[in-house]
């Protein structure tokens, strides 16, 4: 009588488990590598979205809508609501995200110019951007950086146009 072999041996199963473990470790390392960049881009995209929402609300309500910056706390407010809703940019997005230039060397609003003195360039004693009932605003930029030196900027023109730019290490795209 011979053995009727069905299934896998213990050695074969252990080899498969080892391969899956190695693949999981490599993918986890890759995820940790891109996470700070993802968090930075998320902060800039969210801010850009909040600007667009403020502009839309100003047009719909025919009233001015302001976004006020608090650079010391790394947060900003839309009307009475502080954003991010829980704490600071760094505590909400992680990765050391804050207002800052990172390793950027040129202005996002005018790439031939040097960086401005402050990462929030909207004018006023308290920096703020104001959208009026026609969707127009004061021009300025807000720069976001993470602890790895990566940088994103959101640029607002007087016509109300909102652009997000990313520093590639040599230029803005």
N, C-alpha and C positions, 0 to 999 in steps of 0.2 A: 504494500500500500504506500503510495506516495503522498507527499504533502500537497494539499491544494492551497497554494499561496495566494492570498488576497490582501491588499492593503500595503502599507509602507513600514519599513523597519524604523526602529528608534533612531538610528544614525541618520537616515534620510530626513526624518522630521526635524532633528536637531540642526542639520545643515540648512534647511529651509528657514527655520526660526532665526538662525544666525544671520542669514542674508537679509531677512526682513528687518532685523534689528539694526544692521549696518545702514540700510537704506533709510530707516527712520531717523537715525542719528545724523546722517548727511542732510536730509531735508530739514530737520529742526535747526541745524546750524545755518542753512541758507535762509530760513525764515527769520532767524535772529539778526542776520546781516541786513535784511531789507526793512525790518520793522521800524527803525528810527526814521528812515526816509518816508515810509508810508504814513507815519504819525505826523511828520512835518507837512506833507502834502495834504493830509486830511484837515489839519488846522487852517491852512491857507484856503483850501476849497470851501470849508465851512464859513470862513470869514467872507469870502467872495459871495457865497450864497446869502449870508446875512446882509451884505451890502445890497444885493439885488432885491431882496425882500424889503429892505428899508426904502429903496427907490420906488418899488411898486406901491408900497403903503403910502408914500408921500403923494404919488400921483392919484391914487384912488381916494384918499381922504382930503385932498387939496390942502394939506397942512405940511409944514416942514417936519422932517424926521431926522433926528441926530443920532450919530454913533460917537460916543465919547470914549477916549482911550485912557486907561490907567496903566502906564508903563511900569510903575513901581510894583504893581500887583500882577503884571502880565495878564491883564484882562481888558475887556471893553464892554460898554453898556449900550443897549438900544432902548431908548426911552428910560423906563424904570427897571428894565431887566438886565442884569449883569450876565455877560457871556464870557467864558463858558459858565454854565449854570452851577457847576460845583467847583469852586476854588479857582485855580490859575490855569493858564494854558498848559504848563508842564504837568500839573496834577491831572488834568483832563485828558491830554493827548499822550503824556509820557515822553520818553526820548529826550528830555531836556528842552522841549519846545518852548520858545519864548520870543519876544520881540527882539530882533537882533539881525546882524549882517552875516554871521557865519564867516566863511572864507571869501565872500563876494568882494570884488574890488571896484565895481562900476555901478552906477545908478541904474535901476530898472526902468525909471521913467525916461531917462536920457542916457543911453549906453555910452555915449562919448564923454559923459561927465563922471566925476568922482562921486563916491558915496556921500550922501547927505550927513549932517552932524548927528541926526537922531534916526532910529529905525522907524519912527512914525513921523511923517513929514507934513501932516495936515496942520495948518496954521492955527494959532490961538494960544492963549495962556494955558488953557487945557486943550490939548489936541483933539479935534473932532471933525467929522465929515458930516455935512448937512445936505440933505436932498430936499429940493423945493417941489411945489406942486406940478412943475413941468418936468421933473426928473433931472434937473440940472444940479450940479454940486460944486463945492470947492475942490480943487485938484490936490492930490497928494498920494502918498504911498504908505503902505505898512509892510515891513520886512519881518519875516519869521525865520528863525534859525533853530537848529538842534545842536546837541553837544558834539556831533561829529563834524560840524562846520558847514553843513549843507544849508542852503538858503532858498526861500521862495519869497516872492513879493507880490502884493496885490496893488495895482495902480489904478487910480480913479482920475478921469479927466473932468474938465469943467462941463462937458456935455453929458456927463453921467455914465460914460463908458467905463466898464470894469474889466480889467485884464489881470489874469494870474500869470506870473512869469517864474521860471525856475533857473537858478544859476547852475551852469554845467561845469564850472571850474575855469572857464575862459570867457564865456559870454552868457547872456540871458536868452532863453528860448521861450 
